[in-house]
Amino acid sequence: MANEIFLLNISGQDKPGLTSNLTSVLAEYDAKILDIGQANIHDTLSLGILFEVETGVNSAAVLKDLLFKSYELGIKAKFTPITLENYEKWVGLQGKDRYIITILGEKLAAQQISEVTKIISEKNLNIDSIKRLTGRLSLVKEQEYPRACIQLSIRGKIDNKPELTEKFMQISRELDVDIAFQEDNIYRRNRRLVCFDMDSTLIQAEVIDKLAELAGVGDEVKAITESAMHGEIDFSESFKRRMKLLKGLSEETLHEVAVNLPITKGARRLIDTLKSYGFKTAILSGGFTYFGLYLQKELGMDYMYANELEIKDGILTGGYIGEIVDGNKKAEFLKEIAKKEGIDISQTIAVGDGANDLPMLNLAGLGIAFHAKPTVKENAQSSISSIGLDGVLYLLGYHDRHIDLIE
């Protein structure tokens, strides 16, 4: 005997035992569950069950009993017959590519979500699910660190990914919101190594600029730093020029700067969570090992690579020891650490703000421009500019409840 397919939609106030009661009715008629999904917003339940049941007496009886049970539970039930043709068409969509779009900001407005979903619609992509990753915001208490994030799971064929990314970047610029676009593949769900730039990423300062101020050459060094970060001059050349200007600075000054490094908002939350979930972490910096080692110990990170200052008799000579850690060297270190840890490069993440971070941002499975210069944001895979460094966790799909377990 042929079977019939129905979609049961349930809505109403959530309460314990709803799913159990409804599936018990279906079990009595030997119904086969083809799909099931549930969402809960402000204690209001939305439950969908796609089921198959034998045609005839059984199909009529199960609908009647489900209606009665729904009335008994104080919820609304709606049935939609599904043709075999439509069901098979839906099954055929399983092979379509899947993507994750993360929308992140201090607060999210309807306009921001509307503009993102409009583009999704224009590209004939289907939204399979929408999840909120951040805790609920109070409308009474002022939040010390407000943040809001939702994650969209979408499906379909994308012919021009750069064009789609550019459209999202335009919305990001115009509406002050971060939008990250990633393929939803096995690597995204299994990242294992996160590498960070130090200055203006893990810490809210450019150390070399701070040292220059103390040496009385602040304006000269800051101008060179800015030019290098924007990609206007070669990093290695800028590094040598700045080092010469620091000649004569005392090691006591370095120590004073190190113990007062301003760690970026959200950095401790991020690193603590990553460590608890088994990630390896690294500092890959064009700055100095003197400060990198201090920060590595302070945050409990696994690896640290940076430039080594030459110090003689407690005084900076204006020189350095070893190779200069520029953009290409950072990418090499990322690859080297991944190989040592047995991690595929697609399972890596790189986070940075300057032009010299682009090689590692583009090499990593996920490159994130953090509060970065415009040139860097335009050339990176994803960016975070609206909140702190823990925004990285939302791009990985973590919910606040996963993070709060660690804190």
C-alpha positions in Angstrom: 0.0 0.0 0.0 1.2 3.5 -0.8 2.4 5.9 1.9 1.6 9.6 2.5 3.9 12.3 3.6 2.9 15.1 5.9 4.7 18.1 7.4 3.5 18.8 11.0 4.1 22.4 12.2 3.7 23.0 15.9 3.7 26.4 17.6 2.9 27.6 21.1 4.4 28.0 24.6 7.2 25.6 25.2 6.9 23.1 28.0 8.6 19.8 28.9 7.3 16.7 27.2 5.9 18.2 24.0 8.2 16.3 21.6 7.8 13.1 23.6 4.0 13.3 23.5 3.8 14.0 19.8 6.3 11.4 18.7 4.5 8.8 20.9 1.4 9.4 18.8 3.4 8.9 15.6 4.9 5.8 17.0 1.5 4.2 17.6 0.9 4.4 13.8 4.4 3.2 12.9 5.1 6.5 11.2 8.6 7.1 9.8 10.3 10.4 10.7 11.9 11.9 7.6 13.1 15.1 9.2 12.7 17.0 12.5 13.7 20.5 13.6 13.0 22.8 16.6 13.6 26.4 17.5 12.7 28.2 20.8 12.4 32.0 20.9 11.3 33.7 24.2 9.7 30.5 25.5 7.7 30.1 22.2 8.2 26.8 20.4 8.4 26.2 16.7 8.6 22.5 15.9 8.5 20.8 12.5 8.2 17.1 11.9 8.2 15.6 8.4 6.8 12.1 8.6 5.6 9.3 6.4 2.6 7.1 7.2 0.6 4.4 5.5 -2.3 5.7 3.3 -5.9 5.1 4.4 -7.2 4.5 7.9 -3.8 5.1 9.5 -3.2 8.5 7.8 -6.6 9.9 8.8 -6.3 8.5 12.4 -2.8 9.8 13.1 -3.8 13.4 12.0 -6.9 13.2 14.2 -4.9 12.0 17.2 -2.2 14.6 16.7 -4.8 17.3 16.6 -6.3 16.0 19.8 -3.0 15.7 21.5 -2.0 19.3 20.5 -5.3 20.6 21.9 -4.6 18.8 25.1 -1.1 20.3 25.3 -2.3 23.8 24.5 -0.4 24.2 21.3 -1.4 24.8 17.6 -0.9 22.1 15.0 -0.9 22.6 11.2 -0.6 19.8 8.6 0.8 20.2 5.1 0.6 17.2 2.6 3.9 16.8 0.7 4.0 15.1 -2.7 6.6 12.4 -3.4 7.9 14.6 -6.2 8.5 17.6 -3.9 10.0 15.4 -1.3 12.5 13.9 -3.8 13.4 17.4 -5.0 14.2 18.4 -1.4 16.3 15.2 -1.0 18.2 16.2 -4.2 19.3 19.4 -2.6 21.5 17.5 -0.1 24.4 17.6 -2.5 24.4 21.4 -2.8 27.4 23.3 -1.3 26.9 24.6 2.2 28.2 27.8 3.7 28.2 29.6 7.0 27.5 33.4 7.3 28.3 35.0 10.6 26.9 38.4 11.4 28.6 40.1 14.4 28.4 43.5 16.1 27.8 45.3 19.4 24.1 45.1 18.6 22.3 43.8 15.6 19.5 45.8 13.8 16.9 44.6 11.4 18.4 46.6 8.6 21.8 44.7 8.9 20.1 41.3 8.8 17.7 42.4 6.0 20.6 43.5 3.7 22.5 40.3 4.2 19.5 38.1 3.7 18.5 40.1 0.6 21.8 39.2 -1.0 21.3 35.6 -0.1 17.9 35.6 -1.8 19.2 37.4 -4.9 21.8 34.6 -5.3 19.0 32.0 -5.0 20.6 30.5 -1.9 18.5 28.8 0.7 18.8 29.5 4.5 18.6 26.2 6.3 18.9 27.5 9.8 19.6 30.7 11.9 21.2 30.4 15.3 22.0 33.1 17.9 25.5 32.5 19.3 25.6 35.3 22.0 23.6 35.5 25.2 20.5 37.6 25.4 21.0 41.3 25.9 19.3 43.0 28.8 17.2 46.1 28.0 17.5 47.4 31.6 21.1 46.8 32.6 23.9 48.5 30.7 26.3 45.9 29.2 30.0 46.5 30.0 30.9 44.6 26.8 27.9 44.4 24.5 28.1 41.9 21.6 25.6 40.2 19.4 26.1 37.4 16.9 23.9 35.2 14.7 25.0 32.4 12.4 23.2 31.5 9.1 23.6 28.1 7.5 23.0 28.4 3.8 22.9 26.1 0.9 23.2 26.4 -2.9 25.5 27.0 -5.8 27.7 30.1 -5.7 29.2 31.0 -9.1 31.2 34.1 -8.1 32.4 34.0 -4.5 34.6 37.2 -4.7 31.5 39.2 -5.9 29.4 37.8 -2.9 32.2 38.6 -0.5 32.5 42.2 -1.8 28.8 42.7 -1.4 29.1 41.6 2.2 32.1 43.9 2.8 30.1 46.8 1.4 27.3 46.2 3.9 29.9 45.8 6.6 31.3 49.3 5.8 28.0 51.0 5.5 26.2 49.5 8.4 29.0 49.0 10.9 28.7 45.2 11.2 31.1 42.3 10.7 30.0 39.6 8.2 32.1 36.5 7.8 31.5 34.0 4.9 33.0 30.5 5.2 32.5 27.2 3.4 30.8 24.7 5.8 33.2 21.8 5.4 35.0 19.3 7.7 37.9 21.7 8.2 35.8 24.5 9.5 34.4 22.2 12.2 37.9 20.9 13.1 40.3 23.9 13.3 43.3 23.1 15.5 45.8 25.9 15.4 45.4 29.7 15.8 48.3 32.1 15.1 48.2 35.7 16.1 50.0 38.8 15.3 51.0 40.6 18.5 51.0 44.4 18.1 47.5 45.9 17.6 46.1 42.4 17.7 46.9 40.6 21.0 47.8 43.9 22.5 46.3 47.3 21.8 49.6 49.0 21.0 52.5 49.1 18.6 55.3 48.4 21.0 58.0 49.9 18.7 56.0 53.2 18.7 55.9 53.2 22.5 59.6 52.5 22.7 60.2 55.3 20.2 58.3 57.8 22.4 60.4 56.9 25.4 63.5 57.3 23.2 62.3 60.7 22.0 61.9 59.7 18.4 58.2 59.0 18.5 57.0 60.9 15.5 59.7 59.6 13.2 59.1 55.9 14.1 55.3 56.2 14.1 55.3 57.6 10.6 57.5 54.6 9.4 55.2 52.1 11.2 52.0 53.5 9.7 53.6 53.4 6.2 54.6 49.8 6.7 51.3 48.7 8.1 49.5 50.2 5.1 51.9 48.3 2.8 53.4 51.5 1.4 57.0 50.5 2.2 58.8 47.2 2.6 58.5 45.8 6.1 62.1 44.7 6.4 63.4 48.1 5.3 61.1 49.9 7.7 62.2 47.6 10.5 65.9 48.4 10.0 65.2 52.1 9.9 63.2 52.0 13.1 65.7 49.9 14.9 68.5 52.4 14.3 66.3 55.1 15.9 66.0 53.1 19.1 69.7 52.9 19.7 70.7 53.8 23.3 67.4 52.7 25.0 67.9 50.9 28.3 66.7 47.4 29.1 64.9 48.8 32.2 62.7 50.7 29.8 61.9 47.5 27.9 60.8 45.8 31.2 58.6 48.7 32.2 56.8 48.6 28.8 56.5 44.8 28.9 54.7 44.7 32.3 52.3 47.3 31.2 51.3 45.8 27.8 47.6 46.6 27.2 46.1 43.2 26.4 43.2 43.5 23.8 39.6 43.2 25.0 38.5 39.6 24.7 42.0 38.1 24.3 42.1 36.3 27.6 38.5 34.9 27.0 39.5 33.7 23.6 42.9 32.1 24.5 41.5 30.4 27.6 38.6 28.9 25.6 40.9 27.8 22.8 43.2 26.1 25.2 40.4 24.4 27.0 39.1 22.9 23.7 42.5 21.6 22.8 43.7 24.2 20.2 47.3 25.1 19.8 48.1 28.8 19.8 51.0 30.9 18.6 52.3 34.5 18.5 53.9 35.3 15.1 55.1 38.9 15.4 57.1 41.4 13.5 57.7 42.9 16.9 60.2 41.7 19.5 60.8 38.5 21.4 61.4 40.5 24.6 57.7 41.4 24.7 56.4 38.2 22.9 57.9 36.0 25.6 56.3 38.0 28.3 52.9 37.9 26.5 53.3 34.2 25.8 53.7 33.4 29.5 50.9 35.8 30.5 48.4 34.2 28.2 49.7 30.7 28.3 50.3 30.3 24.6 52.2 27.4 22.9 54.6 29.1 20.4 56.1 32.5 19.9 58.3 33.8 17.0 59.4 37.4 16.7 62.5 39.6 16.2 65.3 39.5 18.7 66.7 42.8 19.9 70.5 43.2 20.2 71.3 44.3 23.7 74.8 45.0 25.0 75.5 46.1 28.6 71.8 46.6 29.1 71.5 49.0 26.2 69.9 48.6 22.7 72.5 48.8 20.0 70.0 49.6 17.2 70.6 46.2 15.7 68.9 42.8 15.8 69.9 39.1 15.9 68.9 36.6 13.3 66.5 36.9 10.4 63.8 39.6 10.3 60.3 38.2 10.9 58.4 39.8 8.0 55.1 38.8 6.4 56.6 35.8 4.4 58.4 34.6 7.5 55.2 34.6 9.5 53.6 32.4 6.8 56.6 30.0 7.0 56.3 29.8 10.8 52.5 29.0 10.5 53.3 26.2 8.0 56.1 24.9 10.2 54.0 24.8 13.4 51.1 23.1 11.5 53.5 20.4 10.2 55.1 19.8 13.6 51.7 19.4 15.2 50.4 17.2 12.4 47.7 19.7 11.5 46.4 20.3 7.9 46.9 23.9 6.8 43.1 24.1 6.2 42.6 23.5 9.9 44.6 26.7 10.8 43.5 30.2 11.6 45.6 33.4 11.4 44.6 36.7 13.0 46.3 40.1 12.3 45.9 43.7 11.4 48.7 44.8 9.2 49.9 44.4 5.6 52.7 42.1 6.8 50.1 39.7 8.2 48.5 39.1 4.7 50.7 36.2 3.7 49.7 34.2 6.8 46.1 35.4 6.6 45.8 34.1 3.0 47.7 30.9 3.7 45.6 29.8 6.7 42.3 27.9 6.4 40.7 31.0 7.9 42.4 34.4 7.8 40.8 37.1 10.0 41.7 40.8 9.7 41.3 42.2 13.2 40.5 45.9 13.5 42.7 46.1 10.4 43.7 48.8 7.9 41.4 49.1 4.9 43.9 47.4 2.5 44.2 44.4 4.8 40.4 44.0 5.3 39.9 44.1 1.5 42.4 41.3 1.0 41.6 39.0 3.9 39.0 36.2 4.0 37.1 37.6 7.0 37.4 40.5 9.4 36.3 41.6 12.9 36.1 45.3 13.6 33.0 45.7 15.8 34.0 43.8 19.0 37.0 42.3 20.8 39.3 39.4 19.9 36.8 36.8 21.3 34.8 37.5 18.2 37.0 34.8 16.7 35.1 32.2 18.8 31.8 33.1 17.0 33.4 32.6 13.6 34.2 29.1 14.8 30.6 28.5 15.7 30.9 28.6 19.5 27.9 29.8 21.5 28.3 31.8 24.7 27.2 28.8 26.7 30.2 26.9 25.4 32.5 29.7 26.4 31.0 30.5 29.7 31.6 26.9 30.9 35.3 27.8 30.7 35.1 31.1 32.6 
